[in-house]
Every structure is written in C-alpha cells, then in structure tokens.
Amino acid sequence: MKISRLALLLLFACAVTSQAQESPGGIGKFGSSVITSQVITSQTEQEVAPPTFAAPGPDYASYRNNPTFKKLRILSKPDAGYTDEARRNNVSGQVVLRVLFAETGQITQISVVRGLPFGLTERAIAAARQIEFEPAELDGKKVAYPLVVVYNFRRH
C-alpha cells in the first residue's frame, strides 16, 4: 500500500495532537503561554533584549558569481547497490540527496530530497558518505559547498 507524504504528515499531526490532549494540562498548557517584553527581578523592571537569531549561513549561490570560485571535484562515487528486499519487490527509481561537502574533505550533512523504500534510501546515504572529493575553493581558501547527488536504481 502506497501512502502519500501528505497523508503521513496528517496522521503524525493527529497522533501528536491526541497525545498532547491526553497529557496533564492538555494543549492549553502549551498554547496559553504569554511572552512579555519585560521581566521583573527583585521588584525592578528590566527590559529583555529582543531574541537574537543565528547568522544565516553562507550564500552558496553567490559563490558561482565570484571569478575565483573553483567547484568541488568528485573523485569517486561508490555504487549504492540494491537490497534483496527491493529486488524482490521490483523497486526502481531515484534517490535524491542534498549533500554538504565540507572544506575539510568530509561530508558533514546529508538530507533526503526524494527517497525509495526497502532500504534503498539508506543504501544511497551510506554510499554518499563514502564519496571522495576535492573541496570547493573561494579566494584560494577551501570552502564547504552543497550539491545534489542522485543515485539511480534500475532493474536490468
């Protein structure tokens, strides 16, 4: 049975909501919080600084516009290989991953853009972790750079 991502999200949201309602205090305990801009300490009022947000990450899109930018070079991309279960179920398609290739020569983050069942997504992630590459360079310094990596699973 194939369930869409939206259906899974709706099921998950319903489960979380029902669990919150069953917990002591219910949803109201969390939903009725009031955030004020002042804190009272020892009977004196102090202004609370506005929340600070982490600085946004690098603008990777602007790297390509810099004439000193040198793209990363993939030296080897291991094959992911089929799982027995995927082979039995005649699964084929693509696993699409967003991979952050760090300036250290290691892969630091992998997120799944599109996956496949029966362990094929996990195989693709494991294979992506083994990719060997030369890091990208900007102004002569090695820099992290994200790329989309695609693993094709085709039955022959």
DOVEX-779263 format. One record per residue (C-alpha): residue number from 1; residue in three letters; x, z negated, y negated. Coordinates in steps of 0.1 Angstrom, whole numbers, plus 2048, in hexadecimal, padded with zeros to 3 digits. Example, Ala and Ser with C-alpha at 12.3 -4.5 7.8 and 13.67 -1.06 7.14 Angstrom:
1 | Ala | 87B | 7B2 | 82D .
2 | Ser | 889 | 7B9 | 80B .
***
This chain:
1 | Met | 800 | 800 | 800 .
2 | Lys | 80E | 80A | 7DE .
3 | Ile | 807 | 7F3 | 7C1 .
4 | Ser | 80F | 7FE | 79D .
5 | Arg | 825 | 7E9 | 787 .
6 | Leu | 807 | 7E2 | 770 .
7 | Ala | 7F3 | 7D4 | 78D .
8 | Leu | 811 | 7BE | 797 .
9 | Leu | 814 | 7B1 | 773 .
10 | Leu | 7EF | 7A9 | 771 .
11 | Leu | 7F1 | 796 | 792 .
12 | Phe | 80F | 783 | 786 .
13 | Ala | 7FE | 77B | 764 .
14 | Cys | 7DF | 76E | 776 .
15 | Ala | 7F4 | 758 | 78E .
16 | Val | 808 | 749 | 770 .
17 | Thr | 7E8 | 743 | 75D .
18 | Ser | 7D6 | 732 | 77A .
19 | Gln | 7F4 | 71D | 781 .
20 | Ala | 7F6 | 712 | 75D .
21 | Gln | 7D1 | 709 | 75C .
22 | Glu | 7D6 | 6F4 | 77C .
23 | Ser | 7F3 | 6E0 | 76E .
24 | Pro | 7EE | 6C0 | 75B .
25 | Gly | 7E4 | 6C8 | 737 .
26 | Gly | 7DC | 6EC | 740 .
27 | Ile | 7E4 | 709 | 728 .
28 | Gly | 7D9 | 6F5 | 70A .
29 | Lys | 7F7 | 6DF | 70E .
30 | Phe | 80E | 6FC | 707 .
31 | Gly | 7F7 | 711 | 6F1 .
32 | Ser | 7EE | 6F7 | 6D8 .
33 | Ser | 812 | 6F0 | 6CC .
34 | Val | 816 | 6F1 | 6A6 .
35 | Ile | 837 | 6FA | 697 .
36 | Thr | 83D | 6ED | 674 .
37 | Ser | 858 | 6F5 | 65C .
38 | Gln | 861 | 6D1 | 655 .
39 | Val | 86E | 6B4 | 66A .
40 | Ile | 869 | 690 | 661 .
41 | Thr | 887 | 67A | 669 .
42 | Ser | 88A | 655 | 65F .
43 | Gln | 86D | 659 | 646 .
44 | Thr | 87F | 675 | 633 .
45 | Glu | 876 | 69A | 634 .
46 | Gln | 890 | 6B4 | 63C .
47 | Glu | 88B | 6D9 | 63B .
48 | Val | 891 | 6E9 | 65C .
49 | Ala | 8A7 | 708 | 65A .
50 | Pro | 896 | 728 | 666 .
51 | Pro | 89E | 732 | 689 .
52 | Thr | 8BE | 746 | 68D .
53 | Phe | 8BD | 763 | 6A4 .
54 | Ala | 8DB | 770 | 6B8 .
55 | Ala | 8EC | 78D | 6A8 .
56 | Pro | 8E0 | 7AE | 6B6 .
57 | Gly | 8F8 | 7BF | 6CF .
58 | Pro | 90D | 7DD | 6C7 .
59 | Asp | 8FC | 7FD | 6BC .
60 | Tyr | 907 | 812 | 6DA .
61 | Ala | 8F5 | 831 | 6CC .
62 | Ser | 90C | 831 | 6AE .
63 | Tyr | 92B | 831 | 6C4 .
64 | Arg | 925 | 856 | 6CC .
65 | Asn | 926 | 85F | 6A7 .
66 | Asn | 948 | 850 | 6A2 .
67 | Pro | 964 | 86A | 6A6 .
68 | Thr | 97B | 850 | 6B6 .
69 | Phe | 962 | 848 | 6D2 .
70 | Lys | 96D | 851 | 6F5 .
71 | Lys | 953 | 850 | 711 .
72 | Leu | 958 | 83B | 730 .
73 | Arg | 964 | 84E | 74E .
74 | Ile | 956 | 847 | 770 .
75 | Leu | 972 | 849 | 78A .
76 | Ser | 95D | 842 | 7A9 .
77 | Lys | 938 | 83D | 7B0 .
78 | Pro | 932 | 82F | 7D3 .
79 | Asp | 915 | 83D | 7E7 .
80 | Ala | 8F8 | 824 | 7EB .
81 | Gly | 8ED | 82F | 80E .
82 | Tyr | 8CB | 82C | 81E .
83 | Thr | 8BC | 80D | 82D .
84 | Asp | 8AE | 810 | 850 .
85 | Glu | 88C | 805 | 844 .
86 | Ala | 88C | 820 | 829 .
87 | Arg | 896 | 83A | 842 .
88 | Arg | 879 | 82F | 85A .
89 | Asn | 861 | 831 | 83D .
90 | Asn | 86E | 853 | 830 .
91 | Val | 874 | 846 | 80D .
92 | Ser | 885 | 85D | 7F5 .
93 | Gly | 889 | 85D | 7CF .
94 | Gln | 8A0 | 850 | 7B4 .
95 | Val | 8AC | 82D | 7AA .
96 | Val | 8B4 | 82D | 785 .
97 | Leu | 8CA | 811 | 778 .
98 | Arg | 8D6 | 808 | 755 .
99 | Val | 8F9 | 7FC | 759 .
100 | Leu | 90F | 7EB | 73F .
101 | Phe | 933 | 7F5 | 745 .
102 | Ala | 949 | 7DA | 734 .
103 | Glu | 969 | 7DE | 721 .
104 | Thr | 97A | 7C9 | 73D .
105 | Gly | 974 | 7E4 | 757 .
106 | Gln | 958 | 7D1 | 768 .
107 | Ile | 933 | 7D7 | 76A .
108 | Thr | 922 | 7B9 | 759 .
109 | Gln | 8FD | 7C2 | 758 .
110 | Ile | 8E6 | 7D7 | 76E .
111 | Ser | 8C1 | 7DB | 767 .
112 | Val | 8A9 | 7F0 | 77C .
113 | Val | 897 | 80B | 768 .
114 | Arg | 886 | 81A | 787 .
115 | Gly | 88A | 80D | 7AB .
116 | Leu | 880 | 816 | 7CE .
117 | Pro | 873 | 800 | 7EB .
118 | Phe | 882 | 7F5 | 80C .
119 | Gly | 8A4 | 7E9 | 7FE .
120 | Leu | 8AE | 80A | 7ED .
121 | Thr | 8AE | 7FA | 7CA .
122 | Glu | 8C4 | 7DE | 7D7 .
123 | Arg | 8DC | 7F7 | 7E8 .
124 | Ala | 8DE | 80A | 7C7 .
125 | Ile | 8E7 | 7EB | 7B4 .
126 | Ala | 901 | 7E1 | 7CD .
127 | Ala | 911 | 803 | 7CB .
128 | Ala | 910 | 803 | 7A5 .
129 | Arg | 923 | 7E2 | 7A4 .
130 | Gln | 93F | 7F5 | 7B7 .
131 | Ile | 942 | 811 | 79D .
132 | Glu | 966 | 815 | 791 .
133 | Phe | 96A | 821 | 76D .
134 | Glu | 980 | 823 | 74E .
135 | Pro | 96F | 811 | 731 .
136 | Ala | 963 | 823 | 712 .
137 | Glu | 979 | 821 | 6F3 .
138 | Leu | 970 | 81E | 6CF .
139 | Asp | 98B | 81E | 6B4 .
140 | Gly | 9A5 | 81A | 6CF .
141 | Lys | 995 | 7FB | 6DE .
142 | Lys | 983 | 7F8 | 6FF .
143 | Val | 95E | 7F1 | 6FA .
144 | Ala | 940 | 7EB | 710 .
145 | Tyr | 928 | 808 | 714 .
146 | Pro | 907 | 80C | 727 .
147 | Leu | 8FE | 82A | 73C .
148 | Val | 8E1 | 833 | 752 .
149 | Val | 8EC | 837 | 776 .
150 | Val | 8D6 | 84A | 78F .
151 | Tyr | 8D7 | 847 | 7B5 .
152 | Asn | 8C5 | 862 | 7C8 .
153 | Phe | 8B6 | 85A | 7EA .
154 | Arg | 8AC | 87A | 7FC .
155 | Arg | 8A4 | 87E | 821 .
156 | His | 8B7 | 89B | 831 .
***
